[in-house]
Amino acid sequence: EIEAEMESPKISLRKGLFPKEIKIKTDLKPILSICRVIEASVACPLTKKVFQTGHKTNILATLPGKMELVYRNKELEIVFERSERLPAKFELLSVRSFPYTAVAKFFNFEKKEIKLIKVQHETAQMKNVLGRRHFGLVFETEAKLDQPMMDMAGLHHLLKPHTPLTISQFAFIPHTLKAVEYKLKLDLSESETRRVKAKIVFESKDKKFSLSSFEEEERLQEQYYKNKNAPFTHIKSDSESFYSREYNTLSEDFSRYPTKSIESRRYREEQPTTVLSKVRSVHAEVEFEGRQPRRFRASSVLSFSPCMTKSKISVLFEREAHSEVAPYQVILNGQMKFPKLPSRRTEILEAPKTAMGYFTVKYGPQASEHEVSARVVMGQTPEWREAVKMSPVTKECLRAEERHAPYTPVCLEARREALALNKLVLEIESENLPREVRNMTINVNEFVKASLYPYMSNKIMDVQNPENKLKLVFHMEPKTVSKPYTLLDVFCFKPRENTFFQHIKVSPIVESIFPISAEYPILKRVANKLMGEQYTPFCEVQREVITTFDNLTLHYPISDCWHLVTKDCSKRIPVQVWAKSVEGGKKHVKIVAGKYEIELTPDMKPKINGEVSPVAIDEEKVIRNPESRRVVSILRPKEHKIVASAPLHGVKVVYDGEHFRVEMSNMFRGRTCGLCGDMNGEKAAELKDPQGCIRTSWEEFGRSYALGCEESRPVEESKCMREYSVIPSASLMSEQHREVSGLRYHNKIVNRGQNEVCFSVKPVPECEIGFQ
């Protein structure tokens, strides 16, 4: 059962108009079922049988109950109650994963005899009960593991069979080596909590950004928390001391590994900026109602500098005391500072790249009893820099830059290599750690040693490192022609032991995160890696080359008349980007977003609706609608760079005078038109003109989107080749072969016999002999 009520005069996600109040009531018993099978088969014609081996995973999840949700003015209230007629104990989550072998008959794969693969006669079991004291809910966890003996993680599990870390390791070793079963049960007969109430408050403010300012954190603490003695003053002094002194750790020379190859750079705090930046905060309160209430509070504050080179996050947590537990509080603060880099790739490679971070966690009954702090320094070694200069990607990019195309896909890859921070030094210092945390660190140490034993070397004798301090040095070696993969070295310096792991082959998943980039955020980089650098669709317009949203390179120089770069051709959102060349090959760009028109010119003096709106370096100009949502934003992070965006219209332009990049929201996929293409993921029919006809010449395609100069003539409908056109007979095939600069498009024909002929519905591009 679902009931919903909504109160709003007008709703428009495009204009940022949201409902003032939403009420939803549900009484559901949902069940989520997932089944995954990976199988390989070998057919034997002599026996007419198929021998199979595979791995099967079944996942079942449920969360029955009554829920009432109320959203009102950026506040969300949730009430969750038990459903009637529930059993005393039921499973919330069940995961069963097992390898198997099977024998099936020819063309009858459903009927087969399955035999599970097991290593041990009796599987290892782990049971635990949790949640009674803190939540008033009794959860039972159960894990059954079939222990393989052919890896170091399996050996570690035999030595430490009750370590939760080994359970996580089973998710990463090959599936054919194990059978696992996990269950999470809720015992209602032993649980005293009858209702769960939660309240979440969202806030967003414009304030002056400063790493040493904790105004929002202090406001939240004063307004919501009982313990109002959070040590923000101590955190502020520690972080300022870290940033203001020379970080000599990078220049120390350890006996096994010299770390002085990174230049130690001193970060001088810049003058306080007057630019306002967005400060977002979320506060949540949860109450478990029962015989005695159990209350928890948590808050998070996130802020960035206007140029995104500095960031800060703070987390506050408090548990109220009751008869079974004492009060508890956690204060977490993390800060990162990345360098400001030039725009040109060659200058980026030679520029100093050192990023620094400071993290601290204070916890305990008074949030000051225990403390763990960490200092991070990341940099690029000279060896990595020299390897990047000699890499094939860089050499190919140099040839593209000579053709005035510094933003081709290969040059973007060269920029990512030049921005890599391949060395990381992490110092962790603890104070008054409780016994449970110390035991956990010992288990983690043994677990890592067992997992990476083939790469490990150890030194215990005559080691006298500082007490309560841990230093980790991560160093990644660049790829080479003879070694087309990345190797990782890890050096761990503990108070009485030095452990080294060398030449670890890095998996592609880890390569999506490391080495960390000096410019691109980690989450954006991971998403782009998973989606082939197309998580945020972008189009590069250079002096003589255009790279479309679908990564097709066109050799078309924009002339001195206006050209349509891109627009939403579905006409759902009024957004357009125009461009023309001006004196010296520079570009004049115009962005039309609703009733706003933004002009970007080489003099770096942007205009909004015809009026000059100068923006100083490190400043941002923002225009908001009546609902206080951003409509237009113009940011100038560097002297020769402007970032203009219309967030509600899903467009952003990064402009440096000669080149510009257009980034569009994913909601425009398959809906755009213009010089940047249709953003549908297909390159074969990218050269579509305003009529939807596929042009065979880059010049004709470019002129078809020109305005106010010699435009391309429209194509006759009878000769228009559309994306999903069908060739009626073979006699027309000669008309489909078009040769343009070594590239030709034609429809493929495959004769499958028995009077059956298949042909492609899209023109397929092919290179002529002598072209690549």
C-alpha positions in Angstrom: 0.0 0.0 0.0 1.3 3.4 -1.0 -0.3 6.8 -0.3 1.2 10.1 -1.5 0.3 13.7 -1.0 2.0 16.7 -2.6 1.6 20.5 -2.1 3.1 22.8 -4.6 1.8 25.6 -6.9 4.2 24.5 -9.7 6.8 21.8 -10.1 9.6 22.2 -12.6 12.9 20.3 -12.2 14.3 22.3 -15.1 13.6 25.6 -13.4 14.5 24.4 -10.0 10.9 24.5 -8.6 10.4 21.7 -6.1 7.4 20.7 -4.0 6.9 22.6 -0.8 5.6 19.5 1.0 5.5 15.8 0.2 3.9 13.1 2.3 4.3 9.4 1.5 2.9 6.5 3.5 3.8 2.9 2.7 3.2 -0.6 4.1 5.4 -2.8 2.0 7.0 -6.2 2.2 9.6 -5.9 -0.6 11.8 -8.7 -1.7 15.0 -8.2 -3.8 16.3 -11.2 -5.6 19.5 -11.3 -7.7 21.0 -14.4 -9.3 24.3 -14.4 -11.2 25.8 -17.4 -13.0 29.2 -17.6 -14.7 29.5 -20.8 -16.7 31.9 -22.5 -19.1 31.1 -25.6 -21.1 32.9 -28.2 -23.2 30.8 -30.3 -25.6 31.9 -33.9 -26.3 30.4 -35.3 -29.6 31.4 -38.9 -28.8 29.4 -39.1 -25.5 26.8 -36.5 -26.6 27.3 -34.7 -23.3 28.3 -31.2 -22.2 30.7 -30.9 -19.3 30.3 -27.6 -17.4 31.9 -25.7 -14.6 30.8 -22.5 -13.2 30.0 -20.2 -10.2 26.5 -19.2 -9.0 25.6 -16.4 -6.6 22.1 -16.0 -5.1 21.2 -12.8 -3.2 17.9 -12.3 -1.3 17.1 -9.1 0.6 13.9 -7.8 2.3 12.9 -5.0 4.7 9.2 -5.2 5.5 7.6 -2.5 7.5 5.4 0.6 7.6 7.1 3.9 6.7 5.9 7.5 6.7 7.9 10.1 4.9 7.4 13.9 5.1 9.4 16.4 3.2 8.9 20.0 4.1 11.2 23.0 3.4 14.5 21.1 3.1 13.6 18.9 6.1 12.9 15.2 5.8 11.2 13.2 8.5 11.0 9.4 8.4 9.0 7.1 10.8 9.5 3.4 10.4 7.4 0.8 12.3 7.1 -2.9 12.4 4.6 -4.6 10.1 2.0 -6.8 11.5 2.1 -10.6 11.4 5.8 -10.8 11.0 7.6 -13.9 12.3 9.6 -13.7 15.5 12.9 -14.1 13.5 13.4 -13.6 9.8 16.3 -13.0 7.3 17.0 -9.5 6.1 19.8 -10.6 3.8 21.0 -13.9 2.5 23.9 -14.4 0.1 24.9 -17.9 -1.1 27.8 -18.3 -3.5 29.3 -21.6 -4.6 31.3 -23.2 -7.5 30.1 -26.3 -9.1 30.5 -28.8 -11.9 27.7 -30.3 -14.0 26.9 -32.7 -16.8 24.2 -31.9 -19.3 22.9 -33.4 -22.5 23.2 -31.8 -26.0 20.8 -29.0 -26.5 19.2 -29.5 -23.1 21.2 -27.3 -20.7 18.3 -27.0 -18.2 18.3 -30.6 -17.0 21.7 -31.3 -15.6 23.3 -32.9 -12.6 25.1 -30.3 -10.4 27.8 -31.2 -8.0 29.1 -28.6 -5.6 32.9 -28.1 -5.3 34.1 -28.3 -1.7 37.5 -28.3 -0.2 36.6 -29.1 3.4 34.1 -31.6 4.8 33.0 -29.2 7.4 32.9 -25.5 6.5 34.2 -22.8 8.9 31.4 -20.9 10.6 31.2 -17.5 12.3 28.2 -16.3 14.3 27.7 -13.0 16.1 25.0 -11.1 17.8 25.0 -7.3 17.7 22.8 -4.2 18.1 21.1 -5.0 21.4 22.8 -2.3 23.5 23.1 0.4 21.0 19.9 0.1 18.9 17.5 -2.1 20.9 17.4 -4.4 17.9 19.0 -7.9 17.9 20.8 -8.7 14.7 22.3 -12.1 14.1 25.1 -12.6 11.6 26.2 -15.9 10.3 29.0 -16.7 7.8 30.0 -20.1 6.4 33.2 -20.4 4.5 34.7 -23.3 2.6 38.4 -22.7 3.1 40.7 -23.2 0.1 44.4 -23.9 0.7 45.9 -22.4 -2.4 46.5 -18.8 -1.4 47.9 -16.7 1.4 44.5 -15.4 2.4 43.4 -19.0 2.9 46.4 -19.8 5.1 45.8 -16.7 7.1 42.2 -17.8 7.7 43.4 -21.1 9.1 45.7 -19.3 11.5 43.2 -16.6 12.4 39.7 -18.2 11.8 37.7 -15.6 13.6 39.1 -12.4 12.0 36.4 -10.4 10.1 39.0 -9.2 7.7 39.3 -12.7 6.1 35.6 -12.5 5.2 36.2 -9.4 3.1 39.2 -11.1 1.4 36.9 -13.9 0.1 35.2 -11.3 -2.1 38.4 -10.8 -4.1 40.0 -14.2 -4.5 38.9 -16.2 -7.6 35.3 -17.5 -7.4 36.3 -21.0 -8.3 38.2 -21.4 -5.1 35.5 -21.0 -2.5 31.9 -21.5 -1.4 30.5 -18.9 1.0 27.2 -18.2 2.7 26.2 -15.0 4.6 23.0 -14.4 6.5 21.7 -11.4 8.4 18.7 -12.1 10.7 16.5 -9.8 12.8 15.2 -11.3 16.1 12.0 -9.4 16.9 11.2 -11.5 20.0 14.4 -10.2 21.7 14.2 -6.6 20.3 12.6 -3.9 22.4 12.6 -1.1 19.7 9.2 -0.7 18.2 9.6 2.4 16.1 12.5 4.3 14.5 12.2 8.1 13.9 14.6 10.1 11.8 14.9 13.7 10.9 17.3 15.1 8.2 17.9 18.8 7.6 19.7 20.0 4.4 21.3 23.5 4.2 23.4 25.3 1.7 24.9 28.7 2.2 27.4 31.0 0.4 30.3 31.9 2.7 33.9 33.0 2.4 36.0 29.9 2.1 38.8 29.2 4.6 40.4 26.0 5.8 40.7 27.5 9.3 37.1 28.6 9.6 34.7 26.3 11.6 31.7 28.6 11.8 29.2 26.2 10.3 30.5 23.3 12.5 30.2 25.4 15.7 26.7 26.5 14.7 25.5 22.9 14.3 27.1 22.0 17.6 25.5 24.8 19.4 22.1 24.2 17.9 21.8 20.4 18.1 24.4 18.8 20.4 24.5 18.3 24.1 28.3 18.2 24.4 29.3 21.7 23.2 33.0 21.4 23.8 34.3 20.2 20.5 38.0 20.9 20.0 37.8 23.0 16.8 40.4 25.4 18.2 42.9 22.6 18.6 42.2 21.3 15.1 42.6 24.8 13.6 46.0 25.3 15.3 47.4 21.9 14.3 46.4 22.3 10.6 47.8 25.8 10.4 51.1 24.6 11.9 51.3 21.8 9.4 50.7 24.0 6.3 53.0 26.8 7.5 56.2 24.8 8.1 58.5 23.0 5.8 57.5 19.4 5.4 60.9 17.7 5.9 59.6 14.2 5.9 59.9 14.0 2.1 63.6 14.8 2.2 64.5 12.1 4.8 66.7 9.3 3.6 65.6 5.9 4.9 68.0 3.0 4.9 66.0 0.9 2.4 64.4 3.5 0.2 65.4 7.2 -0.5 62.4 9.4 -0.6 64.3 12.7 -1.3 63.4 12.4 -5.0 60.3 14.5 -4.5 60.9 18.2 -4.2 59.7 19.5 -0.9 57.5 22.5 -1.5 56.3 24.9 1.1 52.7 25.9 1.0 52.2 29.5 1.9 48.7 30.4 2.9 47.2 32.8 0.4 45.5 36.0 1.4 41.9 35.4 2.5 39.6 35.5 -0.5 36.5 37.6 -0.7 34.8 35.2 -3.1 31.8 33.4 -1.7 31.8 29.6 -2.0 29.1 27.0 -1.4 29.0 25.4 2.1 26.7 22.4 2.3 25.7 20.8 5.5 23.5 17.9 6.5 22.2 17.1 10.0 20.4 13.9 10.9 18.9 12.7 14.2 17.7 9.1 14.8 15.7 7.9 17.7 15.0 4.2 18.5 11.8 4.1 20.6 11.4 1.3 23.0 11.5 0.7 26.7 14.2 3.4 26.9 14.9 5.7 23.9 18.2 5.6 22.1 19.2 8.8 20.3 22.0 9.5 17.8 23.0 12.7 16.0 25.3 13.2 13.1 26.3 16.2 10.9 28.4 16.7 7.9 29.8 19.9 6.5 31.4 20.0 3.0 33.0 23.1 1.4 35.3 23.8 -1.6 37.2 26.9 -2.7 35.9 28.5 -5.8 38.6 27.0 -8.0 38.3 23.5 -6.3 42.0 23.5 -5.3 41.1 23.4 -1.6 38.4 21.3 0.1 37.3 20.6 3.6 34.9 18.1 5.2 33.8 17.8 8.9 31.8 15.1 10.5 30.2 15.3 14.0 28.6 12.4 15.7 27.0 12.0 19.2 25.4 9.2 21.0 23.3 10.1 24.0 23.7 8.1 27.3 21.2 5.6 28.6 21.2 2.9 31.2 23.4 0.5 29.1 25.9 2.8 27.4 27.8 6.0 28.2 27.7 9.1 26.0 30.1 9.1 23.1 31.2 11.7 20.5 33.3 11.7 17.4 34.8 14.8 15.6 36.4 14.2 12.2 38.0 16.9 10.0 39.8 16.5 6.7 41.5 19.0 4.5 43.2 18.8 1.1 45.2 21.4 -0.9 46.1 20.9 -4.5 48.4 23.1 -6.5 47.3 25.6 -9.1 48.6 24.5 -12.4 49.0 26.2 -15.8 46.8 25.3 -18.7 49.3 24.1 -21.3 50.4 20.5 -21.1 54.1 21.2 -21.5 54.0 23.7 -18.6 52.0 21.3 -16.5 54.7 18.7 -16.9 57.5 21.0 -15.6 55.4 22.8 -12.9 55.9 21.7 -9.3 53.0 19.4 -8.3 52.7 18.8 -4.5 49.4 18.2 -2.8 49.0 18.2 1.0 46.3 17.0 3.3 45.6 17.0 7.0 43.1 14.6 8.7 42.2 14.2 12.4 39.7 12.1 14.3 39.0 12.8 18.0 36.6 10.4 19.8 35.5 9.3 23.2 33.0 10.4 25.9 34.3 14.0 25.6 35.6 13.8 22.0 39.1 14.4 23.2 40.0 11.3 25.1 41.5 9.5 22.0 43.0 11.0 18.8 44.3 9.9 15.5 45.8 12.4 13.1 47.3 11.9 9.6 49.4 14.1 7.3 49.6 13.4 3.6 52.0 14.7 1.0 51.7 13.7 -2.6 54.1 14.5 -5.4 55.5 13.5 -8.8 59.0 12.0 -9.0 61.6 13.1 -11.6 61.7 9.5 -12.9 57.9 9.6 -13.6 58.3 13.0 -15.3 61.1 11.7 -17.6 59.1 8.6 -18.4 56.1 10.7 -19.4 58.3 12.8 -21.7 59.5 9.7 -23.5 56.1 7.9 -23.6 54.5 7.1 -27.0 51.4 9.0 -25.9 53.4 12.2 -25.4 55.2 11.9 -28.7 51.9 11.5 -30.5 50.5 14.5 -28.7 53.5 16.6 -29.8 52.6 15.9 -33.4 49.0 16.8 -32.7 50.1 20.1 -31.0 52.2 21.0 -34.1 48.9 20.8 -36.0 47.3 23.2 -33.5 45.2 20.4 -31.9 46.3 20.3 -28.2 43.1 18.8 -26.9 42.7 15.6 -29.0 42.0 12.4 -27.1 45.6 11.4 -27.2 46.6 14.8 -25.8 44.0 14.5 -23.0 45.6 11.1 -22.1 49.1 12.8 -22.1 47.7 15.5 -19.8 46.4 12.9 -17.4 49.9 11.3 -17.4 51.5 14.7 -16.7 49.1 15.4 -13.8 49.8 12.0 -12.0 51.1 12.2 -8.5 52.9 8.8 -8.3 54.3 9.2 -4.8 52.4 9.5 -1.6 53.8 9.8 2.0 51.4 9.2 4.8 52.2 9.9 8.5 49.8 8.6 11.1 50.1 9.6 14.7 48.0 8.3 17.6 47.4 9.4 21.1 45.8 7.2 23.9 44.4 4.5 21.6 42.1 2.1 23.4 43.0 -1.6 23.5 40.3 -2.7 21.0 41.8 -0.4 18.3 45.3 -1.6 19.0 44.2 -5.2 18.6 42.5 -4.3 15.4 45.7 -2.7 14.0 47.6 -5.9 14.8 45.1 -8.0 12.9 45.3 -5.6 9.9 49.1 -5.8 10.0 49.0 -9.6 10.0 46.3 -9.7 7.3 48.3 -7.5 4.9 51.4 -9.5 5.4 49.7 -12.7 4.7 47.9 -11.3 1.6 51.1 -9.8 0.1 53.6 -12.3 1.4 55.3 -13.0 -2.0 56.3 -9.3 -2.3 57.3 -8.8 1.3 60.6 -8.2 3.0 61.0 -7.4 6.7 63.4 -5.8 9.1 63.0 -6.1 12.9 66.4 -5.9 14.4 67.9 -2.5 15.3 64.7 -0.6 14.4 64.0 2.4 16.6 61.3 4.5 14.9 59.2 7.0 16.9 56.5 5.6 19.2 52.8 6.0 18.3 53.8 6.9 14.7 53.4 5.0 11.5 54.8 6.1 8.2 53.7 4.7 4.8 55.4 5.5 1.5 53.6 4.5 -1.7 55.6 4.7 -4.9 54.2 3.8 -8.4 56.6 3.1 -11.3 55.5 4.3 -14.7 54.6 1.9 -17.6 57.2 1.2 -20.3 57.2 -0.6 -23.6 58.7 -3.7 -22.1 56.5 -3.4 -19.0 53.0 -2.2 -20.0 51.6 -2.3 -16.5 52.1 -0.3 -13.3 54.1 -1.5 -10.4 53.6 -0.4 -6.8 56.1 -0.3 -3.9 54.9 0.2 -0.4 57.2 1.0 2.5 55.9 0.8 6.0 57.9 2.1 9.0 56.5 1.1 12.4 57.9 1.8 15.8 59.8 -1.5 16.0 59.6 -3.0 12.5 60.1 -1.9 8.9 58.1 -3.8 6.3 58.5 -3.4 2.5 56.3 -4.7 -0.3 58.0 -4.3 -3.7 56.9 -4.8 -7.4 53.2 -5.3 -6.7 51.4 -5.5 -10.1 48.5 -3.0 -9.9 45.1 -4.2 -11.1 43.0 -2.1 -13.5 40.5 -1.3 -10.7 43.3 0.3 -8.6 44.7 2.1 -11.7 41.3 4.0 -12.0 42.2 5.7 -8.6 46.0 5.7 -8.4 48.1 7.5 -9.2 46.0 10.4 -7.9 45.6 13.3 -10.3 46.7 16.8 -9.3 43.7 18.3 -11.0 40.8 15.8 -11.6 38.7 14.8 -8.5 38.9 11.1 -7.6 35.2 10.3 -8.0 35.1 11.9 -11.5 38.3 10.1 -12.5 36.9 6.7 -11.4 33.6 7.3 -13.2 35.4 8.4 -16.4 37.7 5.3 -16.2 34.7 3.0 -15.9 32.8 4.7 -18.8 35.7 5.2 -21.2 36.3 8.9 -20.3 32.7 9.7 -21.2 31.1 10.0 -17.8 30.9 13.8 -18.4 30.3 14.2 -22.2 32.6 16.9 -23.6 33.5 18.3 -26.9 36.8 20.1 -27.7 36.9 22.9 -30.2 40.4 23.9 -31.3 42.0 26.0 -33.9 41.7 23.5 -36.8 40.3 20.4 -35.1 37.0 19.5 -33.4 36.6 16.4 -31.2 32.9 15.6 -30.9 31.0 14.2 -27.9 31.4 10.7 -29.4 35.2 11.1 -29.7 35.3 11.6 -33.4 38.0 14.0 -34.7 37.1 16.4 -37.4 39.5 18.7 -39.3 37.4 21.8 -39.7 38.6 25.3 -38.8 35.7 27.5 -37.7 35.6 30.6 -39.8 34.7 34.2 -38.9 31.0 33.6 -39.1 28.9 32.1 -36.3 28.7 28.3 -36.1 26.3 26.2 -34.0 28.5 24.2 -31.8 25.7 22.3 -30.0 22.1 22.7 -28.9 19.3 20.6 -27.5 17.5 19.6 -30.8 14.6 18.0 -28.9 13.7 21.6 -27.8 13.0 20.4 -24.3 15.7 22.7 -22.7 16.5 26.1 -24.3 20.3 25.8 -24.5 22.7 26.6 -27.4 26.4 27.2 -27.8 27.7 29.3 -30.8 31.3 30.1 -31.8 33.3 32.0 -34.4 36.9 32.9 -35.0 38.3 36.4 -34.5 41.7 38.0 -35.0 44.7 35.6 -34.6 42.7 32.4 -34.7 41.1 33.1 -31.3 37.5 32.2 -30.5 34.4 34.2 -29.6 31.9 32.0 -27.8 28.3 32.7 -27.1 26.2 30.6 -24.7 22.4 30.9 -24.8 20.6 29.4 -21.7 17.0 30.4 -21.5 16.8 34.2 -21.2 20.5 34.6 -20.4 23.2 35.1 -23.1 26.8 34.7 -22.0 29.7 35.9 -24.3 33.3 34.9 -23.8 35.9 36.9 -25.7 39.7 36.8 -25.9 40.1 39.8 -23.7 38.7 37.7 -20.8 35.9 40.2 -20.1 32.7 38.1 -20.2 29.3 39.6 -21.0 25.9 38.7 -19.6 23.0 39.8 -21.8 25.3 42.4 -23.5 26.7 43.9 -20.3 30.3 43.5 -19.4 30.7 41.5 -16.1 34.5 41.5 -15.3 35.6 38.6 -13.1 38.9 38.8 -11.3 41.2 35.8 -10.8 39.9 33.3 -8.2 36.5 35.1 -8.2 33.1 33.8 -9.3 30.0 35.7 -10.4 26.7 34.0 -9.8 23.1 34.8 -10.9 20.3 33.0 -9.0 16.6 32.6 -9.7 13.9 33.5 -7.1 14.3 30.0 -5.6 18.0 30.8 -4.9 19.2 28.2 -7.4 22.2 28.9 -9.6 21.2 29.9 -13.1 24.5 31.4 -14.4 28.0 31.0 -13.0 31.2 32.6 -14.3 34.5 31.5 -12.6 38.0 32.6 -13.5 40.4 30.1 -11.9 43.5 31.3 -13.8 44.6 34.4 -15.7 43.8 32.9 -19.1 40.9 30.6 -18.3 37.2 31.2 -17.7 34.6 28.6 -16.7 31.0 29.6 -17.6 28.1 27.3 -16.7 24.4 27.2 -16.6 23.7 24.5 -14.1 19.9 24.4 -14.6 20.4 24.0 -18.3 23.1 21.4 -18.0 25.9 23.1 -19.9 29.4 24.3 -19.0 32.1 25.9 -21.2 35.8 26.0 -20.3 37.5 28.7 -22.3 41.1 29.9 -22.7 40.8 32.3 -25.6 42.0 30.0 -28.4 40.3 26.7 -27.5 37.2 25.8 -25.5 35.5 22.7 -24.1 31.8 22.2 -24.0 30.5 19.8 -21.2 26.9 18.7 -21.3 24.7 16.8 -18.9 24.1 13.1 -19.5 20.4 13.9 -20.0 21.3 15.3 -23.5 22.5 11.9 -24.8 21.0 11.4 -28.3 19.4 14.8 -28.2 22.1 17.2 -29.4 23.1 18.5 -32.8 25.7 20.8 -34.2 29.4 20.6 -34.8 29.8 18.5 -31.6 27.6 15.7 -32.9 24.5 13.9 -31.5 26.1 12.4 -28.4 24.6 8.9 -29.0 27.8 6.9 -28.6 28.0 6.0 -32.3 30.7 7.4 -34.7 29.5 5.9 -37.9 26.8 8.5 -38.6 28.3 11.5 -36.7 28.3 13.9 -39.6 24.6 14.7 -39.6 23.5 18.1 -40.9 20.5 20.1 -39.6 18.2 18.0 -42.0 19.5 14.8 -40.4 21.3 13.8 -43.6 24.7 12.3 -43.2 27.4 14.4 -44.9 30.5 12.7 -46.4 32.8 15.8 -46.2 34.0 17.5 -43.0 33.8 20.8 -44.8 30.2 20.3 -46.0 29.2 19.2 -42.5 30.8 22.2 -40.9 29.3 24.7 -43.3 25.9 23.2 -42.8 25.9 24.7 -39.3 27.3 28.1 -40.3 25.2 31.2 -40.0 25.7 34.5 -41.9 28.3 33.3 -44.5 28.5 30.9 -47.4 26.5 28.0 -46.1 26.3 24.5 -47.5 23.5 23.7 -49.8 20.8 21.5 -48.5 20.8 17.9 -49.7 17.9 16.7 -51.9 15.6 14.4 -50.0 16.0 11.7 -52.7 19.8 11.7 -52.1 19.7 12.2 -48.3 21.4 9.3 -46.5 20.0 9.1 -43.0 21.2 7.2 -40.0 18.7 4.4 -40.3 18.2 4.4 -44.1 18.1 1.1 -46.0 19.6 0.4 -49.4 16.8 -1.1 -51.5 19.0 -2.7 -54.2 22.6 -3.4 -55.0 22.5 -1.1 -58.0 22.6 1.9 -55.6 25.7 0.7 -53.9 28.0 2.6 -56.1 26.4 5.8 -54.9 27.1 4.9 -51.3 30.9 4.8 -51.7 32.2 8.3 -50.7 35.9 9.0 -50.4 36.8 11.9 -48.1 40.4 12.3 -47.0 41.1 8.6 -47.0 37.8 7.8 -45.2 34.9 6.2 -47.0 31.4 5.3 -45.9 29.4 2.4 -47.3 26.7 0.0 -46.3 28.0 -3.5 -45.7 26.3 -6.5 -47.4 26.6 -10.1 -46.2 25.3 -13.0 -48.3 24.1 -15.7 -45.9 22.9 -18.1 -48.6 19.4 -19.6 -49.0 18.3 -16.4 -50.8 19.1 -14.3 -47.7 21.1 -11.1 -47.9 21.8 -8.9 -44.9 23.0 -5.3 -45.1 23.9 -2.7 -42.4 21.4 0.0 -41.5 24.2 2.5 -40.8 27.0 3.5 -43.1 30.2 1.9 -41.9 33.5 3.9 -42.1 36.6 2.3 -43.6 40.1 3.6 -44.3 41.5 3.6 -47.8 44.8 1.8 -48.5 47.7 4.0 -47.3 45.6 5.7 -44.6 45.3 5.0 -40.9 
